[in-house]
Amino acid sequence: MTSNRTKFFAFLESVNHIEHQHHHKLPDIDAQVLLIRVAIAHDKKQALNVTQAMNLKSIGSPAMLHRKINDLLNLNMIELVFEGSNRRTKYLLPTSHAMEILDEMADAAAKVYQP
């Protein structure tokens, strides 16, 4: 019987393979963690605004997070959008490019965890 730990390691190995395939498109690990947080919030229909993202102290300082937001923007992994007529609040959304890579990772997880 395969343990949950073994399945988890198999999943991480699959993700590592996907990251290796896209190494020229992916940012560093801190920016990847931020991208995942942006994607999770977007999936829950609770998009993060820039201020909320910069307050994710578990990832890093506001200055570092500001740099990572810029890195993700430059790599076409996130985009800034406005909601309605409010032009002061900018929301972070993953791009279709980022979602394609995240979908590959999700497919890898599904394969590992299938009964």
MARZAVEX-910541 format. One record per residue: residue in three letters; x, y, z of N, C-alpha, C in turn. Coordinates in steps of 0.05 Angstrom, whole numbers, padded with zeros to 5 digits, always signed. Example, Ala and Ser with C-alpha at 12.3 -4.5 7.8 and 13.67 -1.06 7.14 Angstrom:
BEGIN
ALA+00264-00114+00156+00246-00090+00156+00264-00066+00156;SER+00257-00045+00142+00273-00021+00143+00258+00001+00157;
This chain:
BEGIN
MET+00017-00024+00000+00000+00000+00000+00018+00025+00000;THR+00011+00044-00016+00026+00069-00019+00017+00088+00003;SER+00037+00099+00018+00030+00118+00039+00024+00145+00028;ASN+00010+00161+00044+00004+00189+00035+00030+00204+00031;ARG+00051+00199+00047+00076+00212+00044+00088+00206+00016;THR+00087+00180+00009+00098+00172-00017+00083+00186-00040;LYS+00057+00187-00037+00041+00201-00058+00048+00230-00059;PHE+00052+00242-00036+00058+00271-00034+00085+00276-00048;PHE+00105+00259-00042+00131+00262-00054+00130+00257-00085;ALA+00113+00239-00093+00109+00235-00122+00097+00260-00135;PHE+00078+00272-00121+00066+00297-00130+00088+00319-00132;LEU+00104+00322-00112+00125+00343-00112+00145+00338-00135;GLU+00151+00312-00140+00169+00306-00162+00156+00314-00188;SER+00130+00309-00191+00116+00317-00216+00117+00347-00219;VAL+00112+00362-00198+00112+00391-00198+00140+00401-00205;ASN+00160+00388-00194+00188+00395-00199+00194+00391-00229;HIS+00184+00370-00240+00187+00365-00269+00174+00387-00286;ILE+00150+00395-00278+00136+00416-00292+00151+00443-00289;GLU+00160+00448-00265+00176+00473-00261+00201+00473-00279;HIS+00214+00450-00281+00238+00448-00297+00231+00453-00327;GLN+00208+00442-00336+00200+00447-00364+00195+00476-00370;HIS+00186+00491-00349+00178+00519-00353+00197+00538-00339;HIS+00222+00529-00333+00241+00545-00317+00245+00573-00328;HIS+00244+00576-00354+00249+00602-00367+00225+00620-00364;LYS+00202+00609-00357+00177+00625-00355+00170+00630-00326;LEU+00180+00614-00307+00172+00616-00279+00191+00635-00263;PRO+00180+00649-00244+00196+00666-00227+00208+00650-00204;ASP+00223+00663-00186+00234+00649-00164+00212+00639-00145;ILE+00220+00623-00125+00201+00609-00108+00183+00628-00093;ASP+00194+00651-00083+00177+00670-00069+00154+00681-00087;ALA+00161+00687-00111+00141+00697-00130+00122+00675-00138;GLN+00131+00650-00139+00113+00627-00145+00093+00624-00122;VAL+00102+00627-00097+00083+00625-00075+00062+00648-00076;LEU+00071+00672-00083+00053+00694-00086+00033+00688-00109;LEU+00043+00678-00131+00026+00671-00154+00004+00651-00145;ILE+00012+00631-00130-00007+00611-00121-00028+00624-00103;ARG-00020+00642-00086-00039+00656-00068-00059+00673-00085;VAL-00048+00686-00106-00065+00702-00124-00085+00683-00138;ALA-00076+00660-00148-00093+00641-00162-00114+00629-00144;ILE-00107+00623-00119-00126+00612-00100-00148+00632-00095;ALA-00140+00657-00090-00160+00678-00084-00178+00682-00109;HIS-00166+00682-00132-00182+00685-00157-00202+00662-00160;ASP-00193+00638-00155-00210+00614-00157-00234+00615-00138;LYS-00229+00628-00115-00251+00631-00095-00268+00656-00100;LYS-00262+00669-00122-00277+00694-00130-00273+00716-00109;GLN-00249+00716-00097-00241+00737-00077-00214+00748-00085;ALA-00212+00760-00108-00187+00769-00118-00173+00787-00098;LEU-00147+00784-00096-00130+00800-00079-00125+00827-00092;ASN-00126+00848-00076-00117+00874-00088-00088+00877-00080;VAL-00075+00897-00091-00046+00900-00087-00039+00903-00058;THR-00055+00919-00043-00050+00923-00015-00051+00897+00001;GLN-00072+00880-00005-00074+00855+00008-00050+00837+00002;ALA-00042+00837-00023-00019+00820-00030+00006+00829-00016;MET+00010+00855-00013+00034+00865+00000+00033+00861+00030;ASN+00010+00853+00041+00008+00847+00069+00010+00818+00076;LEU+00018+00802+00056+00022+00773+00061+00049+00768+00074;LYS+00051+00775+00100+00076+00775+00114+00088+00747+00116;SER+00072+00726+00113+00083+00699+00114+00101+00693+00090;ILE+00098+00709+00069+00115+00705+00045+00140+00723+00047;GLY+00136+00748+00056+00158+00767+00058+00150+00795+00065;SER+00169+00813+00064+00163+00841+00071+00147+00854+00049;PRO+00134+00876+00055+00119+00890+00034+00137+00899+00011;ALA+00162+00907+00016+00180+00915-00005+00187+00892-00023;MET+00192+00869-00011+00198+00845-00027+00174+00836-00043;LEU+00150+00837-00031+00126+00829-00045+00121+00848-00068;HIS+00127+00874-00065+00123+00893-00087+00141+00885-00110;ARG+00166+00878-00104+00184+00869-00126+00174+00843-00139;LYS+00163+00825-00123+00152+00800-00134+00128+00805-00152;ILE+00111+00824-00144+00088+00831-00161+00098+00841-00188;ASN+00119+00858-00187+00130+00869-00212+00143+00846-00228;ASP+00156+00827-00215+00168+00804-00229+00146+00788-00244;LEU+00124+00783-00229+00102+00768-00241+00089+00783-00264;LEU+00086+00809-00261+00076+00825-00283+00094+00824-00308;ASN+00120+00826-00303+00139+00826-00325+00140+00799-00339;LEU+00134+00777-00324+00134+00750-00336+00107+00743-00348;ASN+00088+00762-00347+00061+00756-00357+00047+00734-00342;MET+00052+00733-00316+00039+00713-00299+00015+00724-00284;ILE+00014+00750-00280-00009+00763-00268-00015+00788-00283;GLU-00039+00798-00279-00046+00824-00291-00061+00840-00270;LEU-00059+00867-00273-00073+00885-00256-00099+00893-00269;VAL-00122+00891-00254-00148+00898-00265-00162+00916-00245;PHE-00180+00932-00256-00197+00949-00240-00225+00937-00239;GLU-00239+00942-00218-00266+00931-00216-00286+00954-00218;GLY-00303+00953-00238-00323+00975-00241-00310+01001-00248;SER-00320+01022-00236-00310+01049-00241-00288+01058-00221;ASN-00283+01041-00201-00262+01048-00181-00235+01043-00193;ARG-00221+01065-00199-00195+01063-00212-00172+01063-00191;ARG-00179+01066-00166-00157+01067-00146-00149+01039-00136;THR-00167+01020-00136-00161+00994-00126-00155+00975-00149;LYS-00130+00965-00149-00121+00947-00170-00121+00918-00159;TYR-00133+00900-00174-00134+00872-00166-00114+00856-00182;LEU-00103+00835-00170-00084+00818-00183-00099+00793-00192;LEU-00096+00786-00218-00108+00762-00229-00087+00746-00244;PRO-00088+00720-00242-00070+00704-00257-00077+00706-00287;THR-00057+00706-00304-00062+00706-00333-00068+00678-00342;SER-00078+00676-00367-00083+00650-00378-00057+00634-00380;HIS-00036+00648-00385-00009+00635-00386-00002+00621-00360;ALA-00007+00636-00338-00001+00624-00311-00021+00601-00305;MET-00046+00605-00313-00065+00584-00307-00059+00558-00323;GLU-00047+00560-00346-00040+00536-00361-00019+00520-00345;ILE+00001+00534-00334+00021+00520-00318+00009+00509-00293;LEU-00008+00524-00279-00021+00514-00255-00039+00490-00261;ASP-00052+00491-00284-00069+00468-00292-00051+00443-00296;GLU-00028+00446-00307-00009+00423-00310-00003+00412-00282;MET+00002+00429-00263+00008+00420-00236-00016+00406-00223;ALA-00040+00417-00228-00064+00405-00218-00069+00377-00230;ASP-00064+00375-00256-00066+00349-00269-00046+00328-00258;ALA-00022+00338-00251-00002+00320-00239-00012+00310-00212;ALA-00024+00328-00197-00034+00321-00170-00057+00301-00174;ALA-00074+00305-00193-00097+00287-00197-00087+00259-00204;LYS-00067+00257-00221-00056+00231-00228-00044+00217-00204;VAL-00030+00231-00188-00017+00219-00164-00037+00209-00144;TYR-00059+00225-00140-00078+00219-00119-00102+00203-00128;GLN-00102+00194-00153-00124+00177-00163-00122+00150-00148;PRO-00146+00140-00141-00145+00113-00127-00137+00091-00146;
